[in-house]
Amino acid sequence: DIVEVRSDEEIFREAMSDVREITEFRNILPGSPPNTQPIRSQKDDSLDVLSRIVEGKTKIRLSDTPEYIEWVRPRIRKDIIEKLHRGEFSVQDSIDLHGMTLVEAEDALSCFFKQAIQKRLFCVKVIHGRGLRSPQGPVLKEALKRFLHRSFSKWTLAYVTAKQSDGGLGATYIILKSR
């Protein structure tokens, strides 16, 4: 048996024989300086943001937290959420559910919303707390969302976490539909 010995160059040329040039790459300048900026990790970016917050150079936006809630009925302008969250609507009444059991809170909410609708109120606030002392988390907040979508869905136009100075993550503004 005779074995043909070929150089690496010959093997390479044969392997590349059907390769064609991509003409779109002709305009790329050879020898462009490589990017020498170190690649930043998400952890580095997070630490920078946290550092700016601690130094008072950046404010925490509640809407960036997992506890923030918002909802708007379809066909209602989305900017109502931003205005509502900024407190641009006057809160006409409020209820504080702190210390109530789930059953007590649901009864209180039912009475509160029936009265608000009868009075034709536009914007109300529910103070539910953040559930920080509850092993189950924000039970009343979750119950409020269910309540608004089930029991009073026809009257609820929008809701959003209150601004920080008005209860923040422990309170919710709600826009009600007039009759």
N, C-alpha and C positions, 0 to 999 in steps of 0.2 A: 504494500500500500504506500502510495506516495501522498504525503500531506503537504498541501499548499501553505506556505508560510507567507502571511501578508502583514504589512506594517499597520500600526494603529491608524495612520493617516488614510491608508487605502480602505480600511474597514469603515472609518468615519465617513469618507466621501461616498461610499456605497450606501451607507445608511441614510445619508442626507440627499441622495440623488433626486428624490421626488419632492423635496421641500422647496417652497417658493417664497419669495420675499413679500413681506407685507408692506405695501407702498405707503400706507398711512403713517408708518413709523419713520419715514425718511426725514420728517421735519423735526424730530427730536434731536436736540444738540448733544453730541457726545461730550462727555467730560463735564456735565453739569455738576456743580458741587452737591454732594450728598447732604441730606437733612441731618444736621448734627444735634438738633433739639432732642433731648431725652424724651422717651415716650412716658407720659404721665399715666399713672394707674387711677382707677376710679377711687381707690382709697385715698390717694394723694389729693384728688379734687375734693373729696368729702371732707378731709382734714382741713383744707384751705377754707372751705365754706364755714365749717364749724369754728375755725379760728377767727374769721371775720365777724361771726355772730357774737362770740365771746368778747371780742374787742369793741363791740358796738358799732362796727362799720356796716353791718348788714342786718336787716330785720328778718325774723322768721315769718314767713307767710303761712298762715294757717292752712291755706289751700294746698300747701306742699306736704301736709302731714296726713298720715293714714286715717286719723280720726275725723278729718274734714268731711262733711256731707253736703251734697247739693242735688237738687232735682228740679226740673221745670217741665211742665205739661207740654206735650207736643203742640206746635203751632203758636207757642208763646215765645216772644223774642228772648234770645239767650242772654242779652245784656241785662235783663232784669235781675239775674243772679248776682252779677257784679255790683249793681246798685244796691240790691238788698243786703249783700255781705258788707258793703261799705257803710251801711246804716243810713242810706239816703231816703228811706221811707220811715215815717214816724210810726213807732210802735204804739198801737192804740190800747193794748191790754197785754197782760202777761200772766203766767201761772208758774209757780215753783213746785216741782215734784219731789224735791229733796226729802228723804226720809220716808217716802211712801212705798208701800209694797206695789208689786206689779198690778194687782187687782185694784187697789186704791187709786193708783195713777191712771189706769184705764177709765175708771168711773169719773175721776176728776177731769180728765181730758174730754170725755164725752159731754159733760155739763159745760165745760169751758167753751168748747167749739160750738155747741148749740146756742149758747148765749152770744158768742161772737158773730155767728151767722145772723141771728135775730137782730142784733144791733147793727148789722151791715158793716162790720169792721173789715178793714182791708189788710192790715199788717198786725200780726200778733207775735209774741215771743213765748217759747216754752223753755223753762230752765229745767234741765233734766240731770245735770251733773255729768261727769266723765266716767263714773263707775270705777274710780281708782281704788276704792276700799272694798269693792265687790269682787269676790273670786270669779264670778261669771263675766266681769267686765261691764261695759256700759249697757246694762239691761234696759233701763228706762229709755235711753236714746234709741235703741233698736226697736223697742215697743212703739215709740212715737212714730218711727218710719213706717212700721207695719200698719199702725192706726191710721195714718194719713193716706196710705195707699188702699186700705180696705174700707174702713168705716166712713171716712170723710173724703174719699177720692174725688167725688163730684164737686166738692167745695175747695179742694186744694189746687192752687195754680202753680206754686213754687215753694221750695224751702231751701235754706242754706244755713250753714254754721254762722253764728253771730260773730260780729267783730270782737276783737280781743277785749276792748274796754266795756263790752256789754255782755260778757259771759263766755266769749270765745267758744272753745270746743265743748263746753258744758251747757250751751244754750243754742236754740235754733229759732231763726226768724221764719215765719210762714206767711205767704200771701194767700188770702182767701178770695174766692170768687163771690161777687155780689149776686144776689138772686137773679 
